[in-house]
Amino acid sequence: MFLKKEETEKLINIFTIFERMATEGDEYVKELLKLTIHERIGDDKKILETAYKNMGKETRKTSDEIEKFLGRY
């Protein structure tokens, strides 16, 4: 998936927020991230591959857990 520069910058900012949610959020926020964001990102393999390039350590770990749980990994 090819992104324009401004789209890439937005994506980086979004995943920075997701990483903060994963590392600084309470359990409710972390569960919300798993069930509303990570589960949907993995619905499309190309989107997931693009997302992986922008994920931080914790968001990648959470995404991998969701993908494995759903049998898509």
N, C-alpha and C positions, 0 to 999 in steps of 0.2 A: 504494500500500500504506500503510495507516494503522497507526502503531505507538503503543502506550501510552508514556507518559513514561519508565517504567523500562526498557522495551524499547529505546527510543531511546538512553538512557544506556549500556546494555550494548553496543549496536551501535557507539557512539562509542568506547568502551573497546576493543572488538575491533579496530576499524580503526586505532586508535592503535598497538596491538601489531603489526598488519600493516605499518604504515608504518615502525615501527622495524626490523622484519625486512627490509624492502625497502631501507632506508638504512644499517643497521648490520650486517646479516648477511653472512656469507661467501657465496661462490657457491653452496654447497650449500643454505643457508637460502633464498636468493633463488629458486633453482630449485624448491625445495619449495613455496614460496609460489605460484609460477606454476602448477605442475602440480596442486597439491591444492586450492588455494583459488580462485584466479582462474578457472581452467578451469570449476569447478563453479558459481561465482556466475553466470557468463554463460549457464548452461543455461536460466535463466528470465529473460526480459526484465524483468519487474516487479521481481524481486529485484535484478537488475543496476542498474536505475534507482534503487532505494532505496540500494544500495551506493554508487553514484556520489556521492550526496549526502554520504557520510561518509568517502570516500577522501581520503587525502593526495595530494600531488603525485606521488610515486614509485609509490604503489599504483595510482593512476589511469593513469599511463603504462604500467605493467606490464599492467594489465587491458586497456587499449586494444590493446596489442601482441598479447595472447592472442586477443582478439576478432577482430582483423584476420587473424591467422594461421589461425584456425578458420573464417574466412569468415562470421562472424556480425555483423561490424561494418558 
